Amino acid sequence: MVNVNQTNDHSDERVIVILGAGLMGTDLAQVFAEVGYSVTLIDIFESALQRAKERIKVNLRLHGIYGRRITDPPEDVLNRIDFALRFDALFRARYIIENVTEDWEIKRKLHEEIRDLYPADALLAINTSVIPITRIAAVARHRTLTVGMHFMNPVTLSTAVEVVRGVHTSDAAINKAVELAQAIGKTVVIVNDMPGFVSNRVLMPMINEAIWTVQDRVAEAAEVDRIFKLCFGHKMGPLETADLIGLDTILLSLLELYNSFLDPKYRPCPLLRQMVDSGKLGRKSGAGFYEYDC
């Protein structure tokens, strides 16, 4: 078990547990630690926790390059983060951000496992881009304190959070989620619960259609992205965005939307399936529509 920096002070209200040490979970742990939260980052794989720790170390060394201001020394920020394989820290959590893969069965099993392990008044925030919050709340401890918080990638540089109100989500939970997002400098947009919410209900079909244009040999990936950047002022094209998010996540998101709405406009492009099957997942694998240095 990886368990780093056990001396954290968990006596106040600024105690947060983040479930899932992928890129999003890692960046979330960093940004909350930067503003003084005591953070526990939990994953089932020790290798994921080790990668998370190394990524945070690198990010903290390079923060000045990206124009980010962090007042505390990097070692102090890192000392606020525990890395753990077990759920022990949940019992003292004031906030929980679930950040595991966009797979309903995995999420369902996780929430059934942890539902009795955290305080009854803790806020449970779900960082998902497509799975309905109301569905997750049905297996959570308290439906009224379950809320969606869709953070944008990369968390360290993005400016907005999509906060999602489920059918049972209380105003108090929405207010807590807004305060939590504002604590790390994010602007909040509150939306209602529906698969994909606003951002991914619109973004995923756009990315999928861009992939279709590559499959149909209308244009190469770089030319597709150039059109969106030059004609529409986008900072990144749809295929660059897909590589950043991860093509496996794009595929899972489209399948969730397709199964939810039974609308063929969400049918994943065969080229997307082929790329995921071949291990070309984007930035995280070193190759997607573009090549990357890992």
N, C-alpha and C positions, 0 to 999 in steps of 0.2 A: 504493500500500500504506500502510495506517495502521500505524505502529510507534512507539508512545509509550513514553518512559521506558526507554531502552535500558540504563540504568545499574544495573538490578536485579542483586543478588548471587545467583547461581545455584549457589554453591559447596557448599551444604549439602543436607540431605535434604528440606528444606521447599520443594520445587519442584513445582508442579502445572500441568498444561495442561488447559484446559477447552475442549471442542469444541462450538461452537454458542453464539451470542450472543443467543439469545432471552431471555425474561424469566427463566427458570430459570437459564440459563447466566450471565447478567449478575449475578443475585443470588448465585450460587455464587462467582463471581470476587470479589465484594465481601466476603462473609463469610470467605473464606479469607485474603484480603489483610488483613482486620481483625485476624487473629490471627497475622500475621507471615509467611505463606507468600508466596513469589515466584510470581506467577500470570501465565500467558499465556492470554488469551482469544482463540480463533481462530474466524473465520467467513469464508464465501466472499464476503460482501457488505460493502463498506466502510460503507454506510449503516447496517447492523446494528451494526457496531462503534462508529460515532459515536453511535447511539442508546444503546448500552450505556454508553458513557462518560458521557453526559449523565445517564442514569438513576442511575448510581452517585454522581455529584456531588450530585444532588438528594437521594438517599437518605441520604448522609453528612451533609448539612445538616440533615435532618429527623429524624435518628435519636433525638434527645432527646425529640421529641414522642411517639414510640412506646415510650418507656421503655427503649430499648436503650442500653447503656453501651459506649462505644468509647473506649479509653484513649488511642490515638494521634490526632494531628490529622488531619482529613480529607485534607489534601494528602499526608501520609505514606502513608496507606492507598492512595490513588490511584497514588502513585509505585511501589507494589509490583506494579502491573498493567501488562502489555504488551498491546497490542491489535494483532493481526496477521492478515493474509490468507493467510499461508503456514504450512507445517508445520515450519519450521526448529527451533522450540523443542522439538519432540518428542524430539529425540535426547538431551536432558539431563533429561527429565522423570522424576521419581520416582513421580508419580501422574498418571493421566490420567482425566478424567471426560468420557465421551462423552454429549452432551446434545442431539443433533439430533432432528428431528421423528420422531414415532411411525410411521414408514413403513419396513417391512423392507427394501425394495429400496434405499432411500437409505442406511440403516444398513449394509447388506451391502457396497455399493460403497465407502463410507467406510472400513470396516475392512479391506477388501482393499487399499485405497490406502495405508493407514498402517502395515500390519502389520510392515514391516521398518524403520520409521523411529524406533521408540522402543526404549529399553534392554530387554534380555531379562528383567530382574528388576523392571521397572516394574509397578505395580498398574494394571490396566485396569478401571475402574468404569463400569458402564453405568447411566445415569440414565434408566430406562424404567419405564413403569407397566403395560405389558401384554406386550411382546415377550419371549419366553423367553430367559434368559441363556445356556442351553446352545446354542441356535441361533446366537447371536452369537459365542459362544466358538469355534464350529466354524470360523469364518473369521478369528479373532484370532490373534495371534502365539503366545500360550501359553494354553491352556485352563485350566490350574490357577491362573493369576493373573488370570482374568477373573471378575468378581463383579458382582452387581447392587447398585446403591445408588439406591433410589427415594426421592428427596427430595420433600418436600411443599411446595406453593405457598401463600404466599410463603416462600421459603427463609429470608429475614431474620427472620421471626417464628415460623415453625413450630418445633416442639420434637422431632420424631421423624424417623427415617430407617428405611425398610424395607430391610434388607440381605438379598440373595437369593443363596442357595447353588445354583449350577448343578451339573450332574452331575459335572463334573470339577473344580470349585472346591476348592482346598486349604484346610486349616485356617489355614495361614499367610496366605492371601489374605483370609479372613474376619476374622482378627485385625487385619490392616492396615486393612481397611475400617472396622471398629469403632473403631479408634484415630483414623482420619481423621475420622469423624463426631463422635466425642467431642471432638476438637480444636476444633470449632466449636460445642460445647455441645449436641449433639443426643443424644437417647436412642435407642438402637438396638433394633429388633425383628428377629430373624433368622428368615427363612422359607425354605422350599424352592421350587425352580423349577417353575412352572406358569404358563401364560398368565394375566396379571392378578394373579398372586401372591395376596395376601389382600385388600389395600386396594381395588384396582380391579376385582377379580373380583366384589366385593360392591357397590362404589360405582357402577360404570357401569350395571348393570341398574336400580339404584334411580333414578339420574338419568334414564335412558331411560324408565322407567315414569312418572316425574313429568312428562316431556314428553308422554307419551301422554295423561295426564289433562288437560293443557292442550289438546291437539289434539281430544280428545273433549268439550271444553267442560264438564268436571266442575267446574273452578275456574280462575280466572286465576292467572298465575304468582305474584303476590304472596301470594295466599291459600294456594297450595300451600306456599310457603316458611313462611308464618306457622304453619301446622299443625305443621311439623317443629320450628320454634323454640319454640313455646308448649307443644306436647304432649310433645315428646321431648327438649327442652333443647339442641337443636343451636344452635351459634352462627350458622351460616348454613344456609339452606334448600338443597335439592338444585339448584334452578335458579339461585340466586345462586352456588352452587359451580360449576355448569356454566359460567356466564359468566366466573368467575375462571379456571378451567382453560383455557377456550377451546372453543367449540362444534366447531371443526374437529378439535381433539384428542379431544374426546369421540367424534366420529364415527369417527375412525381407530381409537380404542381399541375401540369396539364392533365394528367390522368385523374387527379382529384376533381378538377373542374369538369372534365368530361363526364365522370361518374355522377357528379352532383347535379349537373344540368341536363345531361343526356342530349347535348347539343353538339353536332358534328364540327362546329367551328373550333372546338377545343381538341380535336383529334390530333395527337402528336404526329409530326412529320416523320416518315420512315428514316430519313437521314439522321434525325435526332436520336432515334432508337439505336441505329447502327453505331453512331459515335459513342453513345453510352456503353453499348455492349463491347465495344473495342477498347474501352478504358480511356477514351479521350473526353475528359470531363471539364476541361477548361484550365484555368490558372492552377488549381490545386493539384492537377495531375501533370502539369507541364505542357499540355497540348489540348487544344480544342479547335476552334476556328483559327486560332493563332498559336504560335509556339512561345513558350515561356521558360525562363531559367528558374528551376526549383531550388 
